[in-house]
Amino acid sequence: MEKATNDKDFLEYIIKGLVDNPGDVKVERKVDEMGVLLSLKVNQEDMGQIIGKAGSTARAIRNLIRIVGLKNHARVNLKIEEPEGGKPRPERTPEEKKDSDLDNLSL
């Protein structure tokens, strides 16, 4: 059983060392035909610390988790769950939607 939760324990250890609210860290582990999926939930105030500047911290954590998975002969992916009541994304105005680069793309 220890081998099965090695990746989960490792992720919890890393995240609890990064955040200000380690008691709010929750990791769920699901196994399916695609491999192992670790779902991470943290306090809303800690999301910035987990994501990092331009996603660099999240990318590094994902790389470490994949390496642990490779060592255990499993494909491991990390999903960072957005907390309820998180910051809403700003709505784009119709002008912004209209002037999208994808709309102006020609082949």
C-alpha positions as CSV (number, residue, x, y, z in Angstrom):
1,M,0.0,0.0,0.0
2,E,2.9,2.3,0.6
3,K,3.9,2.3,-3.0
4,A,0.4,3.3,-4.1
5,T,0.3,6.4,-2.0
6,N,4.0,7.4,-2.5
7,D,3.1,10.1,-5.0
8,K,0.2,11.4,-2.9
9,D,2.3,11.7,0.2
10,F,5.1,13.4,-1.8
11,L,2.7,16.0,-3.2
12,E,1.2,16.7,0.2
13,Y,4.7,17.2,1.7
14,I,5.7,19.7,-1.1
15,I,2.5,21.7,-1.0
16,K,2.3,21.9,2.8
17,G,5.8,23.4,2.8
18,L,4.8,26.1,0.3
19,V,1.5,27.3,1.6
20,D,0.5,29.5,4.5
21,N,-2.5,27.3,5.4
22,P,-1.2,23.7,5.4
23,G,-4.3,22.4,7.2
24,D,-6.4,23.3,4.2
25,V,-4.4,21.1,1.7
26,K,-6.3,18.2,0.4
27,V,-5.1,15.7,-2.2
28,E,-7.4,13.1,-3.9
29,R,-5.9,10.2,-5.8
30,K,-7.8,8.4,-8.6
31,V,-6.5,5.6,-10.8
32,D,-8.0,4.8,-14.2
33,E,-6.9,3.5,-17.6
34,M,-5.0,6.8,-18.3
35,G,-2.9,6.5,-15.2
36,V,-3.0,8.3,-11.8
37,L,-4.7,11.6,-11.3
38,L,-3.9,13.7,-8.2
39,S,-6.4,16.4,-7.6
40,L,-5.1,19.2,-5.3
41,K,-7.3,21.6,-3.3
42,V,-5.8,24.4,-1.3
43,N,-7.0,27.6,0.5
44,Q,-8.0,30.4,-1.9
45,E,-5.3,32.6,-0.4
46,D,-2.6,30.0,-1.3
47,M,-3.4,29.6,-5.0
48,G,-0.8,32.2,-6.0
49,Q,1.9,30.4,-4.1
50,I,1.0,27.1,-5.8
51,I,0.7,28.5,-9.3
52,G,3.7,30.9,-9.1
53,K,4.8,33.5,-11.6
54,A,3.5,32.6,-15.0
55,G,2.8,29.1,-13.7
56,S,6.4,28.3,-13.1
57,T,5.8,26.7,-9.6
58,A,2.9,24.6,-10.8
59,R,5.0,23.4,-13.8
60,A,7.9,22.4,-11.5
61,I,5.5,20.6,-9.1
62,R,4.0,18.7,-12.1
63,N,7.5,17.7,-13.3
64,L,8.4,16.4,-9.8
65,I,5.2,14.4,-9.6
66,R,5.8,12.8,-13.1
67,I,9.3,11.8,-12.0
68,V,7.9,10.1,-8.9
69,G,5.4,8.3,-11.1
70,L,8.1,7.2,-13.5
71,K,10.0,5.7,-10.6
72,N,6.8,3.7,-9.7
73,H,6.1,2.8,-13.4
74,A,2.9,4.9,-13.5
75,R,1.8,7.9,-15.4
76,V,0.9,10.6,-12.8
77,N,-0.9,13.9,-13.6
78,L,-1.7,16.8,-11.3
79,K,-5.0,18.8,-11.4
80,I,-5.1,21.9,-9.4
81,E,-8.7,22.6,-8.4
82,E,-9.8,26.2,-8.3
83,P,-11.3,26.9,-4.8
84,E,-15.0,27.9,-4.6
85,G,-15.4,31.6,-4.5
86,G,-12.1,32.2,-6.2
87,K,-11.4,35.3,-8.1
88,P,-13.7,35.5,-11.1
89,R,-12.1,36.0,-14.5
90,P,-12.8,39.4,-16.0
91,E,-15.5,39.3,-18.7
92,R,-14.3,40.4,-22.2
93,T,-16.3,43.2,-23.8
94,P,-17.9,42.6,-27.2
95,E,-15.2,44.8,-28.7
96,E,-12.4,42.6,-27.2
97,K,-14.1,39.5,-28.4
98,K,-14.5,41.0,-31.9
99,D,-10.8,42.1,-32.1
100,S,-9.5,38.6,-31.1
101,D,-6.4,37.5,-32.9
102,L,-8.1,34.2,-33.7
103,D,-10.8,36.0,-35.6
104,N,-8.3,37.9,-37.7
105,L,-6.3,34.8,-38.5
106,S,-6.1,34.0,-42.2
107,L,-4.8,30.9,-43.8
